[in-house]
Amino acid sequence: MEMTVAQALTVGALAQCKLIGGAQGVQKKISWVDTMEVPNISPWLKKNELLITTGYAIKNDTDALTGLIEDLYRVQAAGLAIKTRFLGSISEDTIALADRLQVPLIEIPPDIPFIDITHPLMKALVDEHNNKLEFSELMNAKFMELELNSGGFEEIAQMLSNLISQPVIITTPNFEVLSQSGAQGRFAPAELFAPDADGSLRLIAQLTDQVQGGDITRQLKGPAGIRLLSRSAIVKKQICGYIFVVYMERFPDDMQLIALNHAATSLALEFAKLQVLEDNTRIMDSNLFIDLMTGNIKLADEADYRAQMLRWPGVPLRIAVADIDDFEAASLHLQEEDIQQLKEGISSAIKKHMASRGVHCNVITKSDSFTCLMSDVYHKQQLFEAFQEIHGRIREKFGMNLTIGISETCREYIEIPSFYEEARDAIAIGRMPNIRRAVVDIKDVRLEQALMKTADSPYFRRFVESTIWELQEFDRKNKTRLLETLETLVKNMGARNKTAEELFLHRNTLSNRIKKIEKITGYNLSKNENLFNLGLALKMRYFL
């Protein structure tokens, strides 16, 4: 415990002295003891200092004592102990000033030597310092042992909670709860937490809004009078996480703060270890993926061995590629460091959300895309819904839109390149103006894929030109909507009533449009074969 003015009044000769003013400030901490024998000591005053004086240097200045008390208040000193031999009795106005400023004013009897006051106080302060040093060394040993024994977030929270007898919460830099621990059966109140979109817990905004960036420690006010102390853990000048101590009764003392500081160091080490592990895993994942994509791995056995060593999902597997839409424009004003953090944040969000849906996946970041490898044990609809939710979360959290393509089942690791290309094809198709889908399963767009792969054939263009080209040109020149009418008719398999309803047209108006389309194209739209050919041409035109 730190020594307060109240405690100092029980030590040595101070026990024989009288507190005559500033009683409200007796809980102030004493870190220093000094004496004054010069008129103007203001430049040398220090915070938490107990100043002792005979008053001789200011005996002829009636305003000097009040000025000294004001100076002590300004520097947040502990108080003033004074002999009145040279000053005479302390005036009521001076005592009132000490009371108002809560500066303890202690009267020393004339027969007490200063050494009888300073020696016991200095010994007590040195003993306190030594106790803190020994306690700090003990805390260092405890948390170091925890780290050497692979203690994680749960263990750090539990040890700190046991040491300070207060509930403890550990969070990410984004205030997502990693662990919490109680002491003596008391845990952090439930009203401090809110469920995240993926089902995990995070601290409520009332608390997180009070945390100011790089502050090391900060006192917070929670709901229902709950008070907390936040302590950031920092790695490479970046906040990697927070420790929150809940204290319902009194503020943690010096020893508890020492334990908290060592816990924060241990937490920073834990985050640093995880970061190194994640970086190494990411590099090895990326290296294997690049080797597969470039054909550097020729044997299936080598691919199997390396994938298993990296704990990739077992085959058969599915590949999903999430690609940021128009990434260059979206990141135009971002610094390189910000871009890297953005990519890491998106990758982490994908893994976390998929895990919350019960889907284990490895995420490999390549430029502005994220390749997800998943075991083929998950239902198609389960993956589709999960990636739809990811698309929404990334847009909400990072302001970025994704297009996500999902491949068919890959049965060998060495076959990953061709299935990766399938996922890329699905992305390209999803971005087409006539489709515009955020999540595309290649199984659902096989026709579009076939058209895309053959679009460079001269016969492809000739077929489109011989069927709908003149109709498209007629619309452009006359600002009509015949092409749209044809598309709707084809979609409804020639059902004219349904087509008229969908286009909000009278049946006679639709009939007139159809006659005009037949005249321009030369196709009879009452024949299914002609509808098929025109429908195919309508799809093909997007790939030219």
C-alpha positions as CSV (number, residue, x, y, z in Angstrom):
1,M,0.0,0.0,0.0
2,E,1.2,3.6,-0.7
3,M,1.7,5.8,2.3
4,T,-1.0,8.5,2.7
5,V,-0.9,11.6,4.9
6,A,-3.3,9.9,7.3
7,Q,-0.9,7.0,7.7
8,A,2.1,9.3,8.0
9,L,0.4,10.9,11.0
10,T,0.9,7.6,12.9
11,V,4.6,7.3,12.0
12,G,7.5,8.5,14.4
13,A,7.2,12.1,15.8
14,L,4.4,13.0,13.3
15,A,2.1,11.1,15.6
16,Q,2.6,13.9,18.2
17,C,1.8,16.6,15.6
18,K,-1.7,18.2,15.1
19,L,-3.7,18.3,11.8
20,I,-5.1,21.8,11.9
21,G,-6.4,22.2,8.3
22,G,-7.1,20.4,5.0
23,A,-8.5,17.2,6.7
24,Q,-10.3,16.3,3.4
25,G,-6.9,15.7,1.8
26,V,-5.4,13.2,4.3
27,Q,-5.7,10.4,1.7
28,K,-3.2,12.0,-0.5
29,K,-0.2,9.9,-1.3
30,I,3.3,10.8,0.0
31,S,6.2,9.9,-2.3
32,W,8.7,12.5,-1.1
33,V,9.8,14.4,2.0
34,D,11.6,17.7,1.8
35,T,12.4,20.8,4.0
36,M,12.1,24.4,3.1
37,E,14.5,27.1,4.3
38,V,14.4,29.6,1.3
39,P,11.7,32.2,0.7
40,N,10.6,31.0,-2.8
41,I,10.5,27.3,-3.1
42,S,7.8,27.1,-5.7
43,P,10.1,26.0,-8.6
44,W,11.3,22.9,-6.6
45,L,8.0,21.7,-5.3
46,K,6.9,18.2,-6.5
47,K,3.8,16.1,-6.8
48,N,3.0,13.9,-3.7
49,E,5.7,15.8,-1.7
50,L,5.3,16.4,2.1
51,L,7.0,19.8,2.8
52,I,8.4,20.4,6.3
53,T,9.4,23.9,7.4
54,T,10.1,26.2,10.4
55,G,8.7,29.1,8.4
56,Y,11.8,31.1,9.2
57,A,12.3,32.1,5.5
58,I,8.9,33.7,5.3
59,K,8.5,35.0,8.8
60,N,8.4,38.6,7.6
61,D,5.9,38.0,4.8
62,T,2.3,37.8,6.0
63,D,1.0,36.5,2.5
64,A,3.8,34.0,1.9
65,L,2.1,31.1,3.8
66,T,-1.1,31.4,1.8
67,G,1.0,31.6,-1.4
68,L,2.9,28.5,-0.3
69,I,-0.4,26.6,0.3
70,E,-1.6,27.6,-3.1
71,D,1.6,26.5,-4.8
72,L,1.4,23.1,-3.0
73,Y,-2.2,22.7,-4.3
74,R,-1.0,23.6,-7.8
75,V,1.6,20.9,-8.0
76,Q,-0.6,18.4,-6.2
77,A,1.7,18.1,-3.2
78,A,0.8,15.8,-0.3
79,G,0.7,18.6,2.4
80,L,2.6,21.0,4.6
81,A,4.0,20.4,8.1
82,I,5.1,23.6,9.8
83,K,6.6,24.8,13.2
84,T,5.0,28.1,14.3
85,R,7.9,29.3,16.4
86,F,8.8,32.1,13.9
87,L,5.3,32.6,12.3
88,G,3.2,32.6,15.4
89,S,-0.3,31.1,15.4
90,I,-1.8,30.2,12.0
91,S,-4.6,32.5,11.0
92,E,-8.2,31.3,10.6
93,D,-8.1,32.5,6.9
94,T,-5.0,30.4,6.2
95,I,-6.7,27.3,7.8
96,A,-9.8,28.0,5.8
97,L,-7.7,28.1,2.6
98,A,-6.1,24.8,3.4
99,D,-9.6,23.3,4.1
100,R,-10.9,24.7,0.8
101,L,-8.0,23.4,-1.3
102,Q,-7.8,20.2,0.7
103,V,-4.1,20.7,1.4
104,P,-3.3,19.0,4.8
105,L,-1.8,21.5,7.2
106,I,0.1,20.0,10.1
107,E,1.3,21.9,13.1
108,I,4.6,20.6,14.6
109,P,5.3,21.2,18.3
110,P,8.3,23.4,18.9
111,D,10.3,20.8,20.8
112,I,10.3,18.1,18.1
113,P,13.5,18.0,15.9
114,F,12.9,17.6,12.2
115,I,15.0,14.4,12.1
116,D,12.5,12.7,14.4
117,I,10.0,13.3,11.6
118,T,12.0,12.8,8.4
119,H,14.0,9.7,9.5
120,P,11.0,7.5,10.3
121,L,9.1,8.8,7.2
122,M,12.0,8.2,4.8
123,K,12.5,4.7,6.3
124,A,8.8,4.0,5.8
125,L,8.9,5.3,2.2
126,V,12.1,3.3,1.4
127,D,10.5,0.2,2.9
128,E,7.4,0.8,0.8
129,H,9.6,1.2,-2.3
130,N,11.4,-2.1,-1.5
131,N,8.1,-3.8,-0.9
132,K,6.9,-2.7,-4.3
133,L,10.1,-3.7,-6.0
134,E,10.0,-7.2,-4.4
135,F,6.3,-7.5,-5.3
136,S,7.1,-6.4,-8.9
137,E,9.8,-9.0,-9.1
138,L,7.3,-11.6,-7.8
139,M,4.7,-10.6,-10.4
140,N,7.3,-10.7,-13.1
141,A,8.3,-14.3,-12.0
142,K,4.7,-15.4,-11.9
143,F,3.7,-14.1,-15.3
144,M,7.0,-15.2,-16.9
145,E,6.3,-18.7,-15.6
146,L,2.8,-18.5,-17.1
147,E,4.3,-17.5,-20.4
148,L,6.9,-20.3,-20.3
149,N,4.1,-22.8,-19.6
150,S,2.2,-21.6,-22.7
151,G,-0.4,-19.7,-20.7
152,G,-3.0,-18.1,-22.9
153,F,-5.6,-15.4,-22.5
154,E,-7.7,-17.4,-20.1
155,E,-4.8,-18.1,-17.9
156,I,-3.6,-14.5,-17.8
157,A,-7.1,-13.3,-16.9
158,Q,-7.5,-15.9,-14.2
159,M,-4.1,-15.2,-12.6
160,L,-4.7,-11.4,-12.6
161,S,-8.2,-11.9,-11.2
162,N,-6.8,-14.0,-8.4
163,L,-4.0,-11.6,-7.6
164,I,-6.2,-8.5,-7.4
165,S,-9.5,-10.1,-6.3
166,Q,-11.4,-8.3,-9.0
167,P,-13.2,-9.4,-12.2
168,V,-11.0,-9.2,-15.3
169,I,-11.9,-8.9,-19.0
170,I,-9.4,-9.3,-21.9
171,T,-10.4,-8.0,-25.3
172,T,-9.0,-7.5,-28.8
173,P,-8.2,-4.0,-30.0
174,N,-11.8,-3.9,-31.4
175,F,-13.2,-4.8,-27.9
176,E,-14.2,-8.4,-28.8
177,V,-14.0,-10.4,-25.6
178,L,-11.3,-13.0,-25.6
179,S,-11.6,-14.1,-22.0
180,Q,-13.0,-13.1,-18.7
181,S,-12.4,-14.3,-15.2
182,G,-14.0,-13.7,-11.8
183,A,-12.6,-13.6,-8.3
184,Q,-14.2,-15.1,-5.2
185,G,-17.2,-16.0,-7.3
186,R,-17.7,-12.5,-8.7
187,F,-17.7,-12.0,-12.5
188,A,-18.1,-8.9,-14.6
189,P,-21.8,-7.9,-14.7
190,A,-23.7,-9.0,-17.9
191,E,-24.7,-5.5,-18.7
192,L,-21.1,-4.7,-19.7
193,F,-21.4,-7.0,-22.8
194,A,-23.4,-7.0,-26.0
195,P,-23.6,-9.9,-28.5
196,D,-21.7,-9.4,-31.7
197,A,-23.2,-10.3,-35.1
198,D,-21.4,-13.7,-35.1
199,G,-22.6,-14.6,-31.7
200,S,-19.4,-13.6,-29.7
201,L,-19.4,-11.0,-27.0
202,R,-18.0,-7.5,-27.1
203,L,-17.9,-4.6,-24.7
204,I,-20.8,-2.1,-24.9
205,A,-20.3,1.2,-26.7
206,Q,-20.8,3.1,-23.4
207,L,-17.4,1.7,-22.3
208,T,-15.5,1.6,-25.6
209,D,-16.4,5.2,-26.5
210,Q,-14.4,6.2,-23.3
211,V,-11.2,4.4,-24.4
212,Q,-8.9,7.0,-26.0
213,G,-6.5,5.4,-28.5
214,G,-3.1,4.9,-27.1
215,D,-3.9,5.7,-23.4
216,I,-2.0,3.2,-21.2
217,T,-4.6,3.3,-18.4
218,R,-7.9,5.0,-18.2
219,Q,-10.8,5.0,-15.7
220,L,-14.2,4.2,-17.2
221,K,-17.8,4.7,-16.0
222,G,-20.2,1.8,-16.8
223,P,-23.9,1.4,-16.4
224,A,-25.5,1.3,-12.9
225,G,-22.5,2.9,-11.3
226,I,-20.0,0.2,-12.4
227,R,-16.4,1.5,-12.6
228,L,-13.6,0.0,-14.7
229,L,-10.0,0.5,-15.3
230,S,-8.7,-0.1,-18.8
231,R,-5.1,-1.0,-19.6
232,S,-3.8,-1.3,-23.1
233,A,-1.2,-3.9,-24.2
234,I,1.1,-2.6,-26.9
235,V,3.3,-4.4,-29.5
236,K,5.4,-2.4,-31.9
237,K,3.7,0.8,-30.9
238,Q,0.3,-0.7,-31.9
239,I,-2.4,-1.6,-29.4
240,C,-2.9,-5.3,-29.6
241,G,-5.5,-5.7,-26.9
242,Y,-6.9,-4.5,-23.6
243,I,-7.3,-5.6,-20.0
244,F,-10.3,-4.3,-18.1
245,V,-10.6,-4.5,-14.3
246,V,-14.0,-4.1,-12.8
247,Y,-14.0,-2.5,-9.4
248,M,-17.2,-2.0,-7.6
249,E,-15.9,-0.7,-4.2
250,R,-12.5,1.0,-4.3
251,F,-9.9,1.9,-6.9
252,P,-7.0,-0.7,-7.2
253,D,-4.1,0.1,-5.0
254,D,-0.4,0.4,-6.0
255,M,0.3,-3.3,-5.6
256,Q,-2.8,-4.2,-7.7
257,L,-1.7,-1.8,-10.4
258,I,1.8,-3.4,-10.4
259,A,0.1,-6.8,-11.0
260,L,-2.0,-5.2,-13.8
261,N,1.1,-3.8,-15.5
262,H,2.8,-7.2,-15.5
263,A,-0.4,-8.8,-16.8
264,A,-0.4,-6.2,-19.7
265,T,3.2,-7.1,-20.5
266,S,2.3,-10.8,-20.5
267,L,-0.8,-10.1,-22.7
268,A,1.4,-8.2,-25.2
269,L,3.8,-11.2,-25.3
270,E,0.9,-13.5,-26.0
271,F,-0.3,-11.4,-28.8
272,A,3.2,-11.1,-30.2
273,K,3.6,-14.9,-30.1
274,L,0.3,-15.3,-31.9
275,Q,1.3,-12.7,-34.5
276,V,4.5,-14.5,-35.3
277,L,2.7,-17.8,-35.5
278,E,0.1,-16.3,-37.8
279,D,2.7,-14.6,-40.0
280,N,4.7,-17.8,-40.4
281,T,1.6,-19.8,-41.1
282,R,0.4,-17.2,-43.6
283,I,3.7,-17.3,-45.4
284,M,3.8,-21.1,-45.6
285,D,0.2,-21.2,-46.7
286,S,0.9,-18.7,-49.4
287,N,4.1,-20.5,-50.5
288,L,2.3,-23.8,-51.0
289,F,-0.6,-22.1,-52.8
290,I,1.8,-20.3,-55.2
291,D,3.7,-23.5,-55.8
292,L,0.5,-25.3,-56.7
293,M,-0.7,-22.5,-58.9
294,T,2.6,-22.2,-60.8
295,G,3.0,-25.9,-61.3
296,N,6.1,-26.2,-59.1
297,I,4.7,-29.2,-57.4
298,K,4.5,-32.1,-59.8
299,L,3.6,-35.0,-57.5
300,A,0.3,-35.5,-55.7
301,D,2.1,-37.0,-52.8
302,E,4.2,-33.9,-52.2
303,A,1.1,-31.7,-52.4
304,D,-0.7,-34.0,-49.9
305,Y,2.3,-34.0,-47.5
306,R,2.7,-30.2,-47.4
307,A,-1.0,-29.5,-47.1
308,Q,-1.3,-32.0,-44.2
309,M,1.7,-30.4,-42.5
310,L,-0.1,-27.0,-42.7
311,R,-3.4,-28.5,-41.5
312,W,-5.2,-27.6,-44.6
313,P,-8.8,-28.9,-44.7
314,G,-8.8,-32.5,-46.0
315,V,-9.8,-33.4,-49.5
316,P,-12.3,-33.4,-51.1
317,L,-12.6,-29.7,-50.6
318,R,-14.3,-26.6,-52.0
319,I,-12.6,-23.4,-53.0
320,A,-14.2,-20.0,-52.6
321,V,-12.5,-16.8,-53.7
322,A,-13.6,-13.5,-52.3
323,D,-12.5,-10.6,-54.5
324,I,-12.7,-6.9,-53.5
325,D,-14.7,-4.9,-56.1
326,D,-12.7,-2.1,-57.7
327,F,-10.0,-2.3,-55.1
328,E,-7.7,0.3,-56.7
329,A,-10.4,3.0,-56.5
330,A,-11.4,1.9,-53.0
331,S,-7.8,2.0,-51.6
332,L,-6.7,5.1,-53.6
333,H,-6.3,7.3,-50.5
334,L,-4.9,4.6,-48.1
335,Q,-1.3,4.2,-47.0
336,E,0.5,0.9,-47.6
337,E,0.3,0.1,-43.9
338,D,-3.5,0.8,-43.9
339,I,-4.0,-1.4,-46.9
340,Q,-2.2,-4.3,-45.1
341,Q,-4.3,-3.8,-42.0
342,L,-7.4,-3.7,-44.1
343,K,-6.5,-7.0,-45.8
344,E,-5.7,-8.7,-42.5
345,G,-8.9,-7.4,-41.0
346,I,-11.0,-8.8,-43.9
347,S,-9.1,-12.2,-43.8
348,S,-9.7,-12.4,-40.0
349,A,-13.4,-11.4,-40.4
350,I,-13.9,-14.2,-43.0
351,K,-12.3,-16.9,-40.8
352,K,-14.1,-15.7,-37.7
353,H,-17.5,-15.7,-39.3
354,M,-17.0,-19.0,-41.0
355,A,-16.0,-20.5,-37.7
356,S,-19.1,-19.1,-36.1
357,R,-21.1,-21.0,-38.7
358,G,-19.3,-24.2,-37.9
359,V,-17.1,-24.1,-41.1
360,H,-13.4,-24.5,-40.7
361,C,-11.4,-22.8,-43.5
362,N,-7.9,-21.7,-44.4
363,V,-7.8,-18.2,-45.9
364,I,-5.0,-17.3,-48.2
365,T,-4.6,-13.6,-49.1
366,K,-3.4,-12.8,-52.6
367,S,-3.3,-9.2,-53.8
368,D,-6.9,-8.0,-53.3
369,S,-8.6,-11.5,-53.1
370,F,-9.0,-14.0,-50.3
371,T,-9.0,-17.7,-51.2
372,C,-10.9,-19.9,-48.7
373,L,-10.2,-23.7,-48.6
374,M,-13.0,-25.7,-47.0
375,S,-13.7,-29.3,-46.6
376,D,-16.5,-30.6,-48.8
377,V,-18.7,-31.7,-45.9
378,Y,-20.8,-28.6,-45.8
379,H,-24.1,-28.3,-47.6
380,K,-24.2,-25.9,-50.6
381,Q,-26.8,-23.7,-49.0
382,Q,-24.8,-23.5,-45.8
383,L,-21.8,-22.1,-47.7
384,F,-24.0,-19.8,-49.8
385,E,-25.7,-18.3,-46.7
386,A,-22.4,-18.0,-44.9
387,F,-20.7,-16.0,-47.7
388,Q,-23.8,-13.9,-48.2
389,E,-23.5,-12.8,-44.5
390,I,-19.7,-12.3,-45.0
391,H,-20.4,-10.0,-47.9
392,G,-22.8,-7.9,-45.7
393,R,-20.4,-7.8,-42.8
394,I,-17.4,-6.7,-44.8
395,R,-19.4,-3.9,-46.5
396,E,-20.7,-2.7,-43.1
397,K,-17.4,-3.0,-41.2
398,F,-14.8,-2.0,-43.9
399,G,-16.9,-0.2,-46.5
400,M,-15.8,-2.7,-49.2
401,N,-17.9,-4.8,-51.5
402,L,-16.9,-8.4,-52.3
403,T,-17.8,-10.7,-55.2
404,I,-17.4,-14.3,-54.1
405,G,-17.1,-17.3,-56.4
406,I,-17.4,-20.9,-55.2
407,S,-15.9,-23.9,-57.1
408,E,-17.2,-27.4,-57.4
409,T,-15.6,-30.2,-55.4
410,C,-11.8,-30.6,-55.7
411,R,-10.6,-34.1,-54.9
412,E,-6.9,-33.7,-55.0
413,Y,-4.7,-30.8,-53.6
414,I,-2.7,-30.9,-56.8
415,E,-5.9,-30.1,-58.8
416,I,-6.5,-26.8,-56.8
417,P,-5.4,-24.5,-59.7
418,S,-8.2,-25.6,-62.0
419,F,-10.8,-25.3,-59.3
420,Y,-9.4,-21.9,-58.3
421,E,-10.0,-20.8,-61.9
422,E,-13.5,-22.1,-61.6
423,A,-14.1,-19.8,-58.6
424,R,-12.5,-16.9,-60.5
425,D,-14.9,-17.6,-63.4
426,A,-17.8,-17.5,-61.0
427,I,-16.6,-14.0,-59.8
428,A,-16.4,-12.7,-63.4
429,I,-19.9,-14.0,-64.2
430,G,-21.2,-12.5,-60.9
431,R,-20.0,-9.1,-62.0
432,M,-21.7,-9.2,-65.4
433,P,-24.4,-6.5,-65.8
434,N,-27.2,-9.0,-66.5
435,I,-26.4,-11.1,-63.4
436,R,-24.9,-8.8,-60.6
437,R,-24.7,-11.3,-57.8
438,A,-22.5,-11.0,-54.7
439,V,-22.1,-14.8,-54.2
440,V,-22.0,-17.2,-57.2
441,D,-21.6,-21.0,-57.1
442,I,-20.1,-22.2,-60.4
443,K,-22.6,-25.0,-60.5
444,D,-25.4,-22.5,-61.1
445,V,-23.7,-20.7,-64.0
446,R,-22.2,-23.5,-66.1
447,L,-23.8,-22.2,-69.3
448,E,-22.5,-18.7,-68.7
449,Q,-19.0,-20.2,-68.0
450,A,-19.1,-22.1,-71.3
451,L,-20.1,-19.0,-73.2
452,M,-17.4,-17.0,-71.5
453,K,-14.7,-19.6,-72.4
454,T,-15.8,-19.6,-76.1
455,A,-16.5,-15.9,-76.6
456,D,-13.4,-15.3,-78.6
457,S,-14.5,-17.6,-81.4
458,P,-15.5,-15.8,-84.7
459,Y,-18.5,-18.1,-84.9
460,F,-19.7,-16.8,-81.6
461,R,-19.9,-13.2,-82.9
462,R,-21.5,-14.3,-86.2
463,F,-24.3,-16.1,-84.3
464,V,-25.1,-13.0,-82.2
465,E,-24.9,-10.7,-85.2
466,S,-27.2,-12.9,-87.3
467,T,-29.9,-13.1,-84.5
468,I,-30.3,-10.0,-82.4
469,W,-27.7,-7.5,-83.6
470,E,-30.2,-5.6,-85.8
471,L,-32.7,-5.6,-83.0
472,Q,-30.2,-4.1,-80.6
473,E,-29.3,-1.4,-83.2
474,F,-33.0,-0.6,-83.7
475,D,-33.4,0.0,-80.0
476,R,-30.3,2.2,-79.9
477,K,-31.4,4.4,-82.8
478,N,-35.1,4.6,-81.9
479,K,-34.9,4.5,-78.1
480,T,-37.3,1.5,-78.0
481,R,-37.2,-1.4,-75.6
482,L,-37.7,-4.4,-78.0
483,L,-34.6,-6.2,-76.7
484,E,-36.0,-6.0,-73.1
485,T,-39.4,-7.3,-74.4
486,L,-37.7,-10.3,-76.1
487,E,-35.6,-11.1,-73.0
488,T,-38.8,-11.1,-70.8
489,L,-40.6,-13.3,-73.4
490,V,-37.8,-15.8,-73.5
491,K,-37.5,-15.9,-69.7
492,N,-41.2,-16.7,-69.5
493,M,-40.8,-19.4,-72.2
494,G,-43.1,-17.6,-74.6
495,A,-46.0,-17.1,-72.2
496,R,-47.5,-13.8,-73.5
497,N,-49.9,-13.1,-70.7
498,K,-47.2,-13.4,-68.1
499,T,-44.8,-11.3,-70.2
500,A,-47.4,-8.6,-70.5
501,E,-48.0,-8.5,-66.8
502,E,-44.3,-8.4,-66.0
503,L,-43.7,-5.5,-68.4
504,F,-47.0,-3.7,-67.4
505,L,-48.2,-3.8,-71.0
506,H,-51.6,-4.3,-72.5
507,R,-51.8,-7.6,-74.5
508,N,-52.3,-5.7,-77.7
509,T,-49.2,-3.5,-77.1
510,L,-47.2,-6.6,-76.4
511,S,-48.5,-8.3,-79.6
512,N,-47.5,-5.2,-81.7
513,R,-44.0,-5.3,-80.2
514,I,-43.6,-9.0,-80.9
515,K,-44.6,-8.5,-84.6
516,K,-42.0,-5.8,-84.8
517,I,-39.3,-8.1,-83.3
518,E,-40.3,-10.8,-85.7
519,K,-40.0,-8.5,-88.7
520,I,-36.6,-7.2,-87.6
521,T,-35.1,-10.6,-86.7
522,G,-36.9,-12.8,-89.1
523,Y,-37.7,-15.3,-86.4
524,N,-41.2,-16.5,-85.6
525,L,-41.6,-16.1,-81.8
526,S,-44.3,-18.7,-81.6
527,K,-41.8,-21.5,-82.2
528,N,-39.9,-22.8,-79.1
529,E,-36.8,-23.5,-81.2
530,N,-36.6,-19.8,-82.2
531,L,-37.1,-18.7,-78.7
532,F,-34.2,-20.9,-77.6
533,N,-31.9,-19.6,-80.3
534,L,-32.7,-16.0,-79.5
535,G,-32.4,-16.6,-75.7
536,L,-29.0,-18.1,-76.3
537,A,-28.0,-15.1,-78.4
538,L,-29.2,-12.7,-75.7
539,K,-26.9,-14.4,-73.1
540,M,-24.0,-14.5,-75.5
541,R,-24.1,-10.8,-76.3
542,Y,-22.7,-10.0,-72.8
543,F,-19.5,-11.9,-73.5
544,L,-18.6,-10.0,-76.6
